[in-house]
Amino acid sequence: MEPNKETRNPMMRRPVVKEELVEYMRTKQKQLTGELGVIEEEAHRENVPVIPHETVVFLQFLLGQLKPKNILEVGAAIGFSSSLMAETIGADGHVTTIDRFDVMIRKAKETYKRLELENRVTLLEGDAVDILSTLPKDEYDFVFMDSAKSKYIVFLPEILRVLKKGGVLMVDDIFQGGTIVEDVKDIKRNQRAIHRGLNKFLDTVLTHPDLTSTLVPLGDGIILITKEKDEIVLLENE
Ligand SMILES: C[S@@+](CC[C@H](N)C(=O)[O-])C[C@H]1O[C@@H](n2cnc3c(N)ncnc32)[C@H](O)[C@@H]1O
């Protein structure tokens, strides 16, 4: 499959912990069984950007504890993580996911069909910039954001509007192979928008008084954010 712009980002999918530990996390933790396991293997073989296995296991554990009923994802790709979430929360729950890339949309639909999840996953086709504002307020108890990294800061106000109070926002690929801490001058020109956008996003959520956040060095870095109030006001300069 032809990679799209996001999949060509060289910083993506660069684990930020020691290689041997990454290998340990990927091989020693439980593997996926059944058709979803086959889809995970196919994605890795074809270099499709799906969440790495350590994030799969983390997500299963987290959702098992949080037991969300209504999940939103930004960035469906081939529908792997949305299917994983739908299978993990069970038939009482629902996952809505968004993607704008026609090749991925076609593959995602095939995935949901293969896994018989068509009634439990809704795929919204288009740019999240346009779609997020059409979603109802306080609708979701868990949001997984895994899309264009420079846009996380742009999506944030709408994500916080649709997330319920007490709900959790999980965001993937936030460390950019560890380069997030480097000075922007040392970042390649074509990576600077992502670098600036991600830094702005992290500064905003990590310092906001009504958000509780924790950074987790899994894959290329994850942040978990809890919305502590009904309304989250983001300051102009955030
Ligand atoms: C890393 S992949 C998602 C992988 C998926 N979550 C998984 O693990 O199975 C990122 C996806 O986000 C989509 N994407 C990026 N920016 C987007 C936007 N602004 N609106 C909608 N989709 C977007 C891309 O087309 C791509 O398929």
The ligand as an SDF file (V2000), in Angstrom:
LIG
                    3D

 27 29  0  0  0  0  0  0  0  0999 V2000
   -0.9620    6.5870   12.0650 C   0  0  0  0  0  0  0  0  0  0  0  0
   -2.3340    6.3650   11.0470 S   0  0  0  0  0  0  0  0  0  0  0  0
   -3.5610    5.7320   12.1480 C   0  0  0  0  0  0  0  0  0  0  0  0
   -3.3100    4.3140   12.6060 C   0  0  0  0  0  0  0  0  0  0  0  0
   -4.4760    3.6750   13.3360 C   0  0  0  0  0  0  0  0  0  0  0  0
   -4.8930    4.4780   14.4780 N   0  0  0  0  0  0  0  0  0  0  0  0
   -4.1110    2.2860   13.8080 C   0  0  0  0  0  0  0  0  0  0  0  0
   -3.2500    2.1950   14.7160 O   0  0  0  0  0  0  0  0  0  0  0  0
   -4.6680    1.3070   13.2980 O   0  0  0  0  0  0  0  0  0  0  0  0
   -2.8570    8.0220   10.7960 C   0  0  0  0  0  0  0  0  0  0  0  0
   -4.1050    8.1760    9.9340 C   0  0  0  0  0  0  0  0  0  0  0  0
   -4.6100    9.4870   10.1860 O   0  0  0  0  0  0  0  0  0  0  0  0
   -5.2030    9.9720    9.0020 C   0  0  0  0  0  0  0  0  0  0  0  0
   -5.2590   11.4430    9.0940 N   0  0  0  0  0  0  0  0  0  0  0  0
   -4.2160   12.2890    9.2360 C   0  0  0  0  0  0  0  0  0  0  0  0
   -4.6470   13.5490    9.3290 N   0  0  0  0  0  0  0  0  0  0  0  0
   -6.0000   13.5170    9.2510 C   0  0  0  0  0  0  0  0  0  0  0  0
   -7.0100   14.5020    9.2810 C   0  0  0  0  0  0  0  0  0  0  0  0
   -6.7090   15.7990    9.3980 N   0  0  0  0  0  0  0  0  0  0  0  0
   -8.2840   14.0990    9.1760 N   0  0  0  0  0  0  0  0  0  0  0  0
   -8.5980   12.7960    9.0480 C   0  0  0  0  0  0  0  0  0  0  0  0
   -7.6750   11.8100    9.0040 N   0  0  0  0  0  0  0  0  0  0  0  0
   -6.3980   12.1610    9.1110 C   0  0  0  0  0  0  0  0  0  0  0  0
   -4.2780    9.4590    7.8920 C   0  0  0  0  0  0  0  0  0  0  0  0
   -4.9520    9.3920    6.6430 O   0  0  0  0  0  0  0  0  0  0  0  0
   -3.8590    8.0790    8.4300 C   0  0  0  0  0  0  0  0  0  0  0  0
   -4.6540    7.0540    7.8860 O   0  0  0  0  0  0  0  0  0  0  0  0
  1  2  1  0
  2  3  1  0
  2 10  1  0
  3  4  1  0
  4  5  1  0
  5  6  1  0
  5  7  1  0
  7  8  2  0
  7  9  1  0
 10 11  1  0
 11 12  1  0
 11 26  1  0
 12 13  1  0
 13 14  1  0
 13 24  1  0
 14 15  1  0
 14 23  1  0
 15 16  2  0
 16 17  1  0
 17 18  1  0
 17 23  2  0
 18 19  1  0
 18 20  2  0
 20 21  1  0
 21 22  2  0
 22 23  1  0
 24 25  1  0
 24 26  1  0
 26 27  1  0
M  CHG  2   2   1   9  -1
M  END
$$$$
